[in-house]
Amino acid sequence: MAKSNVRYLLAGFIPFVIWGCFSIPLRNIKGFPSEEILYYRIFTSLILLWTAILLFRKKQLKTDIAYVKAVSKKQKATYMWQILVATVFLVLNWYTFIYAVNNVSLTSGAFAYMVCPLLTAFGGFVILKEQLSTLKLISLTVALISVVFLATGSLRDVIWSVIIAAFYAGYLVIQRKMQGIDKLNVLAVQFLVACLILLPFYIYQFQGVPQSGWFWMHILIIAVVFTIIPLFLSLYSLIGIPSSTLGILIYINPIIAFAIAVLYFGESINANQLYSYLLLLFSVVLFNWNLIKEMFNVKIVNT
């Protein structure tokens, strides 16, 4: 059981390490409109993911199709609504994050993934009836204090952060409720739905396909490294860990994003921000203390 928990914990941890670095490719194509980045990110991801499934995962796809056909009409309708609502949340999260990073500030994107764990853990507790131990409640309180402390610096950043976080928290909670279907197939269907939703906007705003090789190189990187791989890992992790745990792991994202903003992009840092991020790091460790102990126990046994 310990090995299984560690596997799912790592699957939940890695995406937020990757997403913490997302500001680098986004800033490299800052000159392009946010909606254009969003359109081609989703279109490219759709093509790559469905190509991989049709080439290497036909068996899993056929199994899921047979499973969905066999369930009741009520369950089919539930799946449809879950996929639709989750996709809308995901698309809105992507757009607001891209816009905030390139047009508001890097810290607004980082703030978002400090607020999101609180909303996700609360949603898991209220909607999914996931139990939170006293230690986890204490860690969430510490996280809340750090967010409030940091939010005193910029109201605009915090407003954007709450909007971004709310969309992703809603996505995670819905994904946790969706069981019985292969996570990669779910993701592929969500990309298809996202394309159908965005296609009218794309056609209305269409002014020609970008000709820049720099743009397309970054779109490909964003589609594979920053979209398909981390999203699949985060969905896979929900099989074995509660959404509240995955929610708190989101704090890894802003810690890395904050470090990149300071060390890579040269943004200034004050004592208020430093203390807030240290509190966040302490909150992550505290919330996942039992799983961290299991991970070290597994390592000791293996050695």
Buried (B, 14 or more C-beta within 10 A) or exposed (E): EBEEBBBBBEBBBBBBBBBBBBBBBBBBBEEBBBBBBBBBBBBBBBEBBBEEBEEEBEEBBEBBEEEBEEBEEEEEEBBEEBBBEBBBBBBBBBBBBBBBBBEBBBBBBBBBBBBBBBBBBBBBBEBBEBEBEEEBEBBBEBBBBBBEBBBEBBEEBBBBBBBBBBBBBBBBBBBBBBEEBBBBBBBBBBBBBBBEBBEEEBEEEEEEEBEEEEBBEBBBBBBBBBBBBBBBBBBBBBEBBBBBBBBBBBBBBBBBBBBBBBEEEEBEBEEEBEEBBEBBBBBBEBBBBEBBEBBEEBEEEEE
